[in-house]
Amino acid sequence: MQHKLTLYRHLLHDEKSLAALQQSCSIQDFVQQMALYLQWPDLTFDLMLNFLEQQNNTVLVPDLELFSRFWQPADYRKKHQALNWVPAFEPLQQPFFQDDILKQRGKLLARFIRPVTLVSDLLAQTATLAPVSPDLIIFHWSRCGSTLLGGLYRQLSGVKLLSESMLISDMLLDPFWPEDLKPQLLTLAVQLQGRFRHGETQLAMKLNAWDLPLWPLWLQQFPAAKALCLGRDPEAILASHQRISGMHMAGLPGQLGVLGDIWQHCGSFFSGRCEVLYILMQSSEALVRQKQAVFIDYQHLVQSSPEQLAAWLGRTPDSHELKRWQSFSTRDAKQPDQVFQQASARPDVVFDPEQQQLIQGRLQPLYQLLLQKSEL
């Protein structure tokens, strides 16, 4: 059995063999390939399943530089401070990173082989990885065009878009880790998830809305990155969450860091949502005031030319990129197979007078201040 375990470890670091397994479309073929790799001629499906299940429940300490060429971390396990991995043979193409992960998990390789590593083991190998720094970081309040903007940047050749990584958010918000270690954790996560594996030359990162209060950490670690902060009229944002609530607006106390703490003290569910948005706006104001980021309002964003937006990445789009850009801009950014349709609900119908008063008194003054500082 020890020989088989050694062969299995080699398999996890063998790009050619893994690529062949990635292409396997039948269980029979997958078992046959595994029998060859493990030198196990009488391997059956049940034997393979039992063997792989044991390995999936065993912590792997990989040769991280080699291993992460064709594996990427997908999820953070808070209970054990561990990472789950999936194959990385295909470039990121979906509106959100988790959508790409779901696509990968539909393939046989990711279904049967599910490596798990401890973050502490990986930190010791950080120096073996090539440095990775985002060219652009997109902060946002949610429902203000960040998915559209990220998708547009993906139309530029050579751009890798890492969109709303839950792994990074979950790891940075885990109270297990001391604050002085979080810079190393962030660097490691970006090195692993942002790694160029498919000929990319630029990295754009769209963060989760609740990452915004952590902007000092992000810009401390990546001072050369251009930072954009997207916002929108608070009424429109809150109206969108009335229809479909985002995670940070769902009233989950004790989750998502400082935003989760709000729900323990708010007077009502709606006032809690307003306070969440207010904190995001406060963080944005600090970013802009300290000249750490450029503020862009949604209305300005949708009226901007491709040349204006591409300039934030230091790019001038060519004719092919402009054609892709134009085609993408007519689609629903979150569901690209559908044509974009503007939401019809009006804010003055959604909110009662008391809620309107809270929006106007609490949120609008700060929003108007940010509009004055907008550079588009």
C-alpha beads as a LAMMPS data file, in Angstrom:
LAMMPS data file: protein, C-alpha beads

376 atoms
375 bonds

1 atom types
1 bond types

-500.0 500.0 xlo xhi
-500.0 500.0 ylo yhi
-500.0 500.0 zlo zhi

Masses

1 110.0

Atoms # bond

1 1 1 0.000 0.000 0.000
2 1 1 2.866 2.392 0.730
3 1 1 3.971 2.120 -2.889
4 1 1 0.470 3.065 -4.054
5 1 1 0.452 6.067 -1.708
6 1 1 3.764 7.203 -3.158
7 1 1 2.433 6.831 -6.699
8 1 1 -0.715 8.742 -5.744
9 1 1 1.315 11.640 -4.385
10 1 1 3.306 11.691 -7.619
11 1 1 0.039 11.705 -9.557
12 1 1 -1.123 14.842 -7.735
13 1 1 2.027 16.583 -8.986
14 1 1 1.972 15.133 -12.537
15 1 1 0.441 17.647 -14.937
16 1 1 0.242 15.308 -17.937
17 1 1 -1.518 12.512 -16.049
18 1 1 -3.920 14.896 -14.331
19 1 1 -4.752 16.565 -17.643
20 1 1 -5.685 13.161 -19.066
21 1 1 -7.929 12.468 -16.070
22 1 1 -9.483 15.916 -16.496
23 1 1 -10.549 14.910 -20.015
24 1 1 -12.066 11.609 -18.881
25 1 1 -15.797 11.463 -19.581
26 1 1 -16.686 8.024 -18.221
27 1 1 -16.189 6.299 -14.897
28 1 1 -14.857 3.211 -16.655
29 1 1 -12.147 5.217 -18.395
30 1 1 -11.295 7.063 -15.178
31 1 1 -10.855 3.787 -13.269
32 1 1 -8.699 2.368 -16.066
33 1 1 -6.424 5.405 -16.013
34 1 1 -6.129 5.266 -12.225
35 1 1 -5.257 1.562 -12.418
36 1 1 -2.348 2.429 -14.709
37 1 1 -1.109 5.354 -12.624
38 1 1 -1.274 3.420 -9.350
39 1 1 0.045 0.185 -10.894
40 1 1 -3.059 -1.528 -9.566
41 1 1 -4.238 -3.935 -12.318
42 1 1 -7.227 -5.337 -10.409
43 1 1 -8.518 -1.909 -9.361
44 1 1 -12.324 -1.700 -9.413
45 1 1 -14.588 1.303 -9.031
46 1 1 -15.389 0.425 -5.414
47 1 1 -11.732 -0.089 -4.543
48 1 1 -10.826 3.208 -6.204
49 1 1 -13.625 5.038 -4.415
50 1 1 -12.539 3.702 -1.044
51 1 1 -8.869 4.502 -1.694
52 1 1 -9.568 8.051 -2.882
53 1 1 -11.976 8.743 -0.041
54 1 1 -9.229 7.869 2.422
55 1 1 -6.821 10.220 0.644
56 1 1 -9.404 13.011 0.476
57 1 1 -9.713 12.792 4.255
58 1 1 -5.949 12.922 4.752
59 1 1 -4.107 16.230 4.876
60 1 1 -1.713 16.686 1.966
61 1 1 1.568 18.570 2.295
62 1 1 2.328 19.280 -1.363
63 1 1 5.294 20.649 -3.222
64 1 1 3.346 23.895 -3.402
65 1 1 5.022 25.589 -6.358
66 1 1 4.580 22.530 -8.592
67 1 1 1.192 21.495 -7.184
68 1 1 -0.375 24.943 -7.634
69 1 1 0.501 25.064 -11.322
70 1 1 -2.526 22.895 -12.072
71 1 1 -4.501 22.931 -8.808
72 1 1 -6.182 25.986 -7.321
73 1 1 -7.601 26.503 -3.808
74 1 1 -11.383 26.699 -3.902
75 1 1 -12.724 26.899 -0.338
76 1 1 -11.528 27.715 3.153
77 1 1 -12.476 25.314 5.953
78 1 1 -12.760 27.484 9.041
79 1 1 -13.063 24.521 11.404
80 1 1 -9.597 23.226 10.524
81 1 1 -7.957 26.282 8.860
82 1 1 -7.638 24.186 5.723
83 1 1 -8.055 24.665 1.975
84 1 1 -9.954 22.485 -0.492
85 1 1 -8.459 22.301 -3.987
86 1 1 -9.858 21.799 -7.489
87 1 1 -8.116 21.375 -10.864
88 1 1 -7.023 24.562 -12.631
89 1 1 -6.790 23.359 -16.219
90 1 1 -9.334 25.897 -17.486
91 1 1 -9.142 29.705 -17.242
92 1 1 -11.643 31.556 -15.074
93 1 1 -14.581 32.533 -17.281
94 1 1 -17.682 32.860 -15.100
95 1 1 -19.014 36.083 -13.487
96 1 1 -17.978 34.837 -10.035
97 1 1 -15.109 32.619 -8.912
98 1 1 -17.525 30.224 -7.200
99 1 1 -19.298 29.652 -10.528
100 1 1 -16.014 28.476 -12.044
101 1 1 -15.491 26.173 -9.070
102 1 1 -18.950 24.652 -9.508
103 1 1 -18.168 24.034 -13.167
104 1 1 -14.925 22.266 -12.274
105 1 1 -16.627 20.132 -9.649
106 1 1 -18.902 18.745 -12.316
107 1 1 -15.942 16.926 -13.877
108 1 1 -14.840 13.466 -12.773
109 1 1 -11.365 14.517 -11.640
110 1 1 -12.720 17.058 -9.156
111 1 1 -15.477 14.700 -8.041
112 1 1 -13.124 11.868 -7.151
113 1 1 -9.880 13.625 -6.165
114 1 1 -10.319 16.416 -3.608
115 1 1 -7.000 17.415 -2.011
116 1 1 -7.022 19.166 1.369
117 1 1 -4.120 21.169 2.797
118 1 1 -3.550 23.045 6.052
119 1 1 -2.879 26.761 5.669
120 1 1 -0.074 26.529 8.230
121 1 1 1.769 24.010 6.037
122 1 1 1.456 26.300 3.023
123 1 1 2.706 29.429 4.783
124 1 1 6.065 27.721 5.204
125 1 1 6.336 27.433 1.396
126 1 1 5.262 30.963 0.445
127 1 1 8.802 31.913 -0.569
128 1 1 8.821 29.191 -3.243
129 1 1 5.952 30.854 -5.118
130 1 1 6.369 33.569 -7.719
131 1 1 5.186 36.979 -6.490
132 1 1 1.664 37.876 -7.635
133 1 1 0.283 41.378 -7.319
134 1 1 -3.049 42.572 -8.716
135 1 1 -2.855 45.330 -11.291
136 1 1 -6.331 46.487 -10.288
137 1 1 -8.447 46.044 -7.144
138 1 1 -12.175 46.765 -7.370
139 1 1 -13.890 47.692 -4.103
140 1 1 -17.660 48.176 -4.181
141 1 1 -20.890 48.495 -2.185
142 1 1 -22.662 45.720 -4.160
143 1 1 -25.375 46.246 -6.781
144 1 1 -23.403 49.096 -8.316
145 1 1 -21.937 47.646 -11.517
146 1 1 -18.861 45.823 -10.219
147 1 1 -19.794 42.568 -11.961
148 1 1 -20.298 44.500 -15.194
149 1 1 -16.948 46.260 -14.853
150 1 1 -15.103 43.061 -13.975
151 1 1 -16.679 41.251 -16.907
152 1 1 -15.673 44.045 -19.247
153 1 1 -12.052 43.816 -18.135
154 1 1 -12.140 40.109 -18.890
155 1 1 -12.748 41.000 -22.549
156 1 1 -9.222 42.416 -22.692
157 1 1 -6.647 39.875 -23.843
158 1 1 -4.363 38.598 -21.104
159 1 1 -6.507 39.778 -18.179
160 1 1 -7.315 37.325 -15.399
161 1 1 -10.335 38.368 -13.336
162 1 1 -10.595 36.897 -9.845
163 1 1 -14.151 37.785 -8.883
164 1 1 -15.354 37.743 -5.265
165 1 1 -13.182 35.042 -3.742
166 1 1 -14.985 33.714 -0.686
167 1 1 -11.829 31.850 0.305
168 1 1 -9.878 35.068 0.824
169 1 1 -12.740 36.757 2.677
170 1 1 -13.365 33.763 4.926
171 1 1 -9.699 33.330 5.784
172 1 1 -9.117 37.001 6.615
173 1 1 -12.239 37.129 8.803
174 1 1 -11.403 33.946 10.718
175 1 1 -10.704 35.031 14.338
176 1 1 -8.322 32.082 14.680
177 1 1 -5.607 34.063 12.899
178 1 1 -3.746 36.861 14.735
179 1 1 -3.844 40.246 13.027
180 1 1 -0.097 40.319 12.453
181 1 1 -0.320 37.136 10.356
182 1 1 -3.069 38.371 8.036
183 1 1 -0.703 40.143 5.617
184 1 1 1.020 36.799 4.999
185 1 1 -2.322 35.030 4.624
186 1 1 -3.505 37.556 2.059
187 1 1 -0.268 37.354 0.096
188 1 1 -0.428 33.547 0.052
189 1 1 -4.063 33.471 -1.061
190 1 1 -3.455 35.917 -3.915
191 1 1 -0.352 34.008 -4.997
192 1 1 -2.371 30.791 -5.211
193 1 1 -5.680 32.027 -6.619
194 1 1 -4.265 34.816 -8.757
195 1 1 -1.463 32.741 -10.285
196 1 1 -1.216 33.017 -14.064
197 1 1 -1.801 29.539 -15.507
198 1 1 -3.191 30.263 -18.974
199 1 1 -0.988 32.920 -20.517
200 1 1 -2.438 35.828 -18.555
201 1 1 -0.356 38.957 -18.042
202 1 1 -2.578 41.132 -15.808
203 1 1 -4.637 40.406 -12.702
204 1 1 -7.824 42.276 -11.823
205 1 1 -9.477 41.429 -8.514
206 1 1 -13.090 42.239 -7.689
207 1 1 -13.539 41.829 -3.957
208 1 1 -16.653 41.035 -1.952
209 1 1 -18.523 44.087 -0.671
210 1 1 -17.702 43.146 2.926
211 1 1 -13.982 43.213 2.143
212 1 1 -14.129 47.002 1.815
213 1 1 -13.429 47.777 5.519
214 1 1 -10.205 45.767 5.107
215 1 1 -8.898 48.147 2.441
216 1 1 -5.827 49.204 4.514
217 1 1 -4.608 45.600 4.557
218 1 1 -5.146 45.149 0.827
219 1 1 -3.358 48.339 -0.176
220 1 1 -0.573 47.775 2.345
221 1 1 0.182 44.431 0.713
222 1 1 -0.290 45.608 -2.868
223 1 1 0.758 49.278 -2.976
224 1 1 1.343 49.243 -6.733
225 1 1 -2.226 48.177 -7.514
226 1 1 -4.671 50.676 -8.941
227 1 1 -7.783 50.805 -6.744
228 1 1 -11.302 51.640 -7.854
229 1 1 -14.286 52.017 -5.543
230 1 1 -17.742 51.687 -7.080
231 1 1 -20.835 53.185 -5.498
232 1 1 -24.416 54.011 -6.363
233 1 1 -27.382 55.965 -5.078
234 1 1 -28.252 54.304 -1.737
235 1 1 -31.924 54.097 -2.697
236 1 1 -31.121 51.987 -5.746
237 1 1 -28.813 49.688 -3.761
238 1 1 -31.326 49.136 -0.973
239 1 1 -34.111 48.587 -3.501
240 1 1 -32.050 45.854 -5.135
241 1 1 -31.514 44.138 -1.784
242 1 1 -35.251 44.365 -1.118
243 1 1 -35.745 42.153 -4.170
244 1 1 -32.845 39.718 -3.588
245 1 1 -30.734 40.153 -0.476
246 1 1 -26.963 39.936 -0.605
247 1 1 -25.168 37.961 2.106
248 1 1 -24.021 41.077 3.967
249 1 1 -27.586 42.442 3.949
250 1 1 -29.269 39.267 5.221
251 1 1 -29.061 40.066 8.928
252 1 1 -26.479 37.435 9.901
253 1 1 -25.038 38.492 13.293
254 1 1 -21.474 37.550 14.065
255 1 1 -20.544 36.968 10.412
256 1 1 -18.619 39.062 7.868
257 1 1 -16.547 40.915 10.429
258 1 1 -17.594 44.422 11.403
259 1 1 -20.636 44.241 9.120
260 1 1 -21.944 41.242 11.033
261 1 1 -21.643 43.076 14.357
262 1 1 -24.181 45.676 13.232
263 1 1 -27.146 43.331 13.404
264 1 1 -26.775 42.848 17.157
265 1 1 -27.493 46.515 17.835
266 1 1 -29.739 47.813 15.048
267 1 1 -33.275 48.902 15.851
268 1 1 -34.840 47.281 12.800
269 1 1 -33.892 45.100 9.868
270 1 1 -34.015 48.044 7.466
271 1 1 -31.941 50.273 9.754
272 1 1 -29.390 47.453 9.917
273 1 1 -29.124 47.452 6.140
274 1 1 -28.662 51.203 6.167
275 1 1 -25.872 50.904 8.738
276 1 1 -24.107 48.231 6.681
277 1 1 -24.218 50.517 3.663
278 1 1 -23.096 53.480 5.779
279 1 1 -19.973 51.607 6.912
280 1 1 -19.145 50.726 3.299
281 1 1 -19.597 54.376 2.353
282 1 1 -17.408 55.513 5.265
283 1 1 -14.645 53.168 4.142
284 1 1 -14.956 54.509 0.606
285 1 1 -14.716 58.101 1.808
286 1 1 -11.528 57.272 3.723
287 1 1 -10.083 55.540 0.658
288 1 1 -10.794 58.515 -1.581
289 1 1 -9.804 61.177 0.978
290 1 1 -6.415 59.555 1.422
291 1 1 -6.063 59.341 -2.356
292 1 1 -5.848 55.555 -2.177
293 1 1 -8.641 54.923 -4.701
294 1 1 -10.788 56.505 -7.380
295 1 1 -14.540 56.664 -6.719
296 1 1 -16.846 55.838 -9.638
297 1 1 -20.618 56.142 -9.428
298 1 1 -22.776 53.611 -11.253
299 1 1 -24.393 56.227 -13.487
300 1 1 -20.982 57.444 -14.586
301 1 1 -19.752 53.880 -15.032
302 1 1 -22.459 52.861 -17.484
303 1 1 -21.897 56.033 -19.519
304 1 1 -18.120 55.619 -19.738
305 1 1 -16.382 54.590 -22.934
306 1 1 -14.331 51.391 -23.207
307 1 1 -11.218 53.530 -23.633
308 1 1 -11.885 55.351 -20.345
309 1 1 -12.432 52.161 -18.379
310 1 1 -9.561 50.232 -19.973
311 1 1 -7.212 53.074 -19.066
312 1 1 -7.488 52.076 -15.385
313 1 1 -5.630 48.902 -16.370
314 1 1 -3.181 50.859 -18.472
315 1 1 -4.714 49.438 -21.642
316 1 1 -5.977 50.766 -24.965
317 1 1 -8.429 48.191 -26.366
318 1 1 -7.874 47.022 -29.936
319 1 1 -10.672 46.419 -32.446
320 1 1 -11.200 42.786 -31.420
321 1 1 -11.384 43.699 -27.739
322 1 1 -13.810 46.526 -28.484
323 1 1 -16.052 44.105 -30.350
324 1 1 -16.051 41.663 -27.423
325 1 1 -16.602 44.578 -25.032
326 1 1 -19.620 45.805 -26.992
327 1 1 -21.153 42.325 -27.149
328 1 1 -20.663 41.736 -23.427
329 1 1 -22.132 45.118 -22.459
330 1 1 -25.523 44.129 -23.906
331 1 1 -25.736 40.987 -21.749
332 1 1 -26.698 40.502 -18.115
333 1 1 -23.326 40.671 -16.336
334 1 1 -24.332 38.037 -13.770
335 1 1 -26.037 35.779 -16.326
336 1 1 -24.202 36.432 -19.623
337 1 1 -26.478 34.101 -21.587
338 1 1 -29.337 36.569 -21.019
339 1 1 -29.918 40.045 -22.456
340 1 1 -29.636 42.799 -19.844
341 1 1 -32.960 44.220 -18.644
342 1 1 -33.194 47.224 -16.340
343 1 1 -35.079 46.554 -13.077
344 1 1 -38.466 48.233 -13.141
345 1 1 -39.101 48.769 -9.414
346 1 1 -38.953 52.450 -8.367
347 1 1 -37.405 53.390 -5.011
348 1 1 -40.302 55.654 -4.021
349 1 1 -42.599 52.621 -4.332
350 1 1 -40.307 50.264 -2.413
351 1 1 -39.764 52.380 0.730
352 1 1 -42.226 53.862 3.195
353 1 1 -41.828 57.484 4.416
354 1 1 -39.891 56.492 7.545
355 1 1 -37.430 54.469 5.489
356 1 1 -37.077 57.309 2.988
357 1 1 -36.267 59.673 5.840
358 1 1 -33.546 57.318 7.088
359 1 1 -32.023 57.080 3.618
360 1 1 -32.074 60.827 3.085
361 1 1 -30.786 61.729 6.538
362 1 1 -28.228 58.996 7.111
363 1 1 -26.909 57.982 3.702
364 1 1 -27.448 60.713 1.136
365 1 1 -25.079 63.338 2.633
366 1 1 -22.104 60.966 2.503
367 1 1 -23.105 59.753 -0.949
368 1 1 -23.262 63.333 -2.245
369 1 1 -19.829 64.023 -0.764
370 1 1 -18.407 61.040 -2.637
371 1 1 -20.080 62.151 -5.857
372 1 1 -18.217 65.439 -5.601
373 1 1 -14.958 63.490 -5.486
374 1 1 -15.792 61.173 -8.367
375 1 1 -13.255 61.242 -11.207
376 1 1 -15.597 60.109 -13.962

Bonds

1 1 1 2
2 1 2 3
3 1 3 4
4 1 4 5
5 1 5 6
6 1 6 7
7 1 7 8
8 1 8 9
9 1 9 10
10 1 10 11
11 1 11 12
12 1 12 13
13 1 13 14
14 1 14 15
15 1 15 16
16 1 16 17
17 1 17 18
18 1 18 19
19 1 19 20
20 1 20 21
21 1 21 22
22 1 22 23
23 1 23 24
24 1 24 25
25 1 25 26
26 1 26 27
27 1 27 28
28 1 28 29
29 1 29 30
30 1 30 31
31 1 31 32
32 1 32 33
33 1 33 34
34 1 34 35
35 1 35 36
36 1 36 37
37 1 37 38
38 1 38 39
39 1 39 40
40 1 40 41
41 1 41 42
42 1 42 43
43 1 43 44
44 1 44 45
45 1 45 46
46 1 46 47
47 1 47 48
48 1 48 49
49 1 49 50
50 1 50 51
51 1 51 52
52 1 52 53
53 1 53 54
54 1 54 55
55 1 55 56
56 1 56 57
57 1 57 58
58 1 58 59
59 1 59 60
60 1 60 61
61 1 61 62
62 1 62 63
63 1 63 64
64 1 64 65
65 1 65 66
66 1 66 67
67 1 67 68
68 1 68 69
69 1 69 70
70 1 70 71
71 1 71 72
72 1 72 73
73 1 73 74
74 1 74 75
75 1 75 76
76 1 76 77
77 1 77 78
78 1 78 79
79 1 79 80
80 1 80 81
81 1 81 82
82 1 82 83
83 1 83 84
84 1 84 85
85 1 85 86
86 1 86 87
87 1 87 88
88 1 88 89
89 1 89 90
90 1 90 91
91 1 91 92
92 1 92 93
93 1 93 94
94 1 94 95
95 1 95 96
96 1 96 97
97 1 97 98
98 1 98 99
99 1 99 100
100 1 100 101
101 1 101 102
102 1 102 103
103 1 103 104
104 1 104 105
105 1 105 106
106 1 106 107
107 1 107 108
108 1 108 109
109 1 109 110
110 1 110 111
111 1 111 112
112 1 112 113
113 1 113 114
114 1 114 115
115 1 115 116
116 1 116 117
117 1 117 118
118 1 118 119
119 1 119 120
120 1 120 121
121 1 121 122
122 1 122 123
123 1 123 124
124 1 124 125
125 1 125 126
126 1 126 127
127 1 127 128
128 1 128 129
129 1 129 130
130 1 130 131
131 1 131 132
132 1 132 133
133 1 133 134
134 1 134 135
135 1 135 136
136 1 136 137
137 1 137 138
138 1 138 139
139 1 139 140
140 1 140 141
141 1 141 142
142 1 142 143
143 1 143 144
144 1 144 145
145 1 145 146
146 1 146 147
147 1 147 148
148 1 148 149
149 1 149 150
150 1 150 151
151 1 151 152
152 1 152 153
153 1 153 154
154 1 154 155
155 1 155 156
156 1 156 157
157 1 157 158
158 1 158 159
159 1 159 160
160 1 160 161
161 1 161 162
162 1 162 163
163 1 163 164
164 1 164 165
165 1 165 166
166 1 166 167
167 1 167 168
168 1 168 169
169 1 169 170
170 1 170 171
171 1 171 172
172 1 172 173
173 1 173 174
174 1 174 175
175 1 175 176
176 1 176 177
177 1 177 178
178 1 178 179
179 1 179 180
180 1 180 181
181 1 181 182
182 1 182 183
183 1 183 184
184 1 184 185
185 1 185 186
186 1 186 187
187 1 187 188
188 1 188 189
189 1 189 190
190 1 190 191
191 1 191 192
192 1 192 193
193 1 193 194
194 1 194 195
195 1 195 196
196 1 196 197
197 1 197 198
198 1 198 199
199 1 199 200
200 1 200 201
201 1 201 202
202 1 202 203
203 1 203 204
204 1 204 205
205 1 205 206
206 1 206 207
207 1 207 208
208 1 208 209
209 1 209 210
210 1 210 211
211 1 211 212
212 1 212 213
213 1 213 214
214 1 214 215
215 1 215 216
216 1 216 217
217 1 217 218
218 1 218 219
219 1 219 220
220 1 220 221
221 1 221 222
222 1 222 223
223 1 223 224
224 1 224 225
225 1 225 226
226 1 226 227
227 1 227 228
228 1 228 229
229 1 229 230
230 1 230 231
231 1 231 232
232 1 232 233
233 1 233 234
234 1 234 235
235 1 235 236
236 1 236 237
237 1 237 238
238 1 238 239
239 1 239 240
240 1 240 241
241 1 241 242
242 1 242 243
243 1 243 244
244 1 244 245
245 1 245 246
246 1 246 247
247 1 247 248
248 1 248 249
249 1 249 250
250 1 250 251
251 1 251 252
252 1 252 253
253 1 253 254
254 1 254 255
255 1 255 256
256 1 256 257
257 1 257 258
258 1 258 259
259 1 259 260
260 1 260 261
261 1 261 262
262 1 262 263
263 1 263 264
264 1 264 265
265 1 265 266
266 1 266 267
267 1 267 268
268 1 268 269
269 1 269 270
270 1 270 271
271 1 271 272
272 1 272 273
273 1 273 274
274 1 274 275
275 1 275 276
276 1 276 277
277 1 277 278
278 1 278 279
279 1 279 280
280 1 280 281
281 1 281 282
282 1 282 283
283 1 283 284
284 1 284 285
285 1 285 286
286 1 286 287
287 1 287 288
288 1 288 289
289 1 289 290
290 1 290 291
291 1 291 292
292 1 292 293
293 1 293 294
294 1 294 295
295 1 295 296
296 1 296 297
297 1 297 298
298 1 298 299
299 1 299 300
300 1 300 301
301 1 301 302
302 1 302 303
303 1 303 304
304 1 304 305
305 1 305 306
306 1 306 307
307 1 307 308
308 1 308 309
309 1 309 310
310 1 310 311
311 1 311 312
312 1 312 313
313 1 313 314
314 1 314 315
315 1 315 316
316 1 316 317
317 1 317 318
318 1 318 319
319 1 319 320
320 1 320 321
321 1 321 322
322 1 322 323
323 1 323 324
324 1 324 325
325 1 325 326
326 1 326 327
327 1 327 328
328 1 328 329
329 1 329 330
330 1 330 331
331 1 331 332
332 1 332 333
333 1 333 334
334 1 334 335
335 1 335 336
336 1 336 337
337 1 337 338
338 1 338 339
339 1 339 340
340 1 340 341
341 1 341 342
342 1 342 343
343 1 343 344
344 1 344 345
345 1 345 346
346 1 346 347
347 1 347 348
348 1 348 349
349 1 349 350
350 1 350 351
351 1 351 352
352 1 352 353
353 1 353 354
354 1 354 355
355 1 355 356
356 1 356 357
357 1 357 358
358 1 358 359
359 1 359 360
360 1 360 361
361 1 361 362
362 1 362 363
363 1 363 364
364 1 364 365
365 1 365 366
366 1 366 367
367 1 367 368
368 1 368 369
369 1 369 370
370 1 370 371
371 1 371 372
372 1 372 373
373 1 373 374
374 1 374 375
375 1 375 376
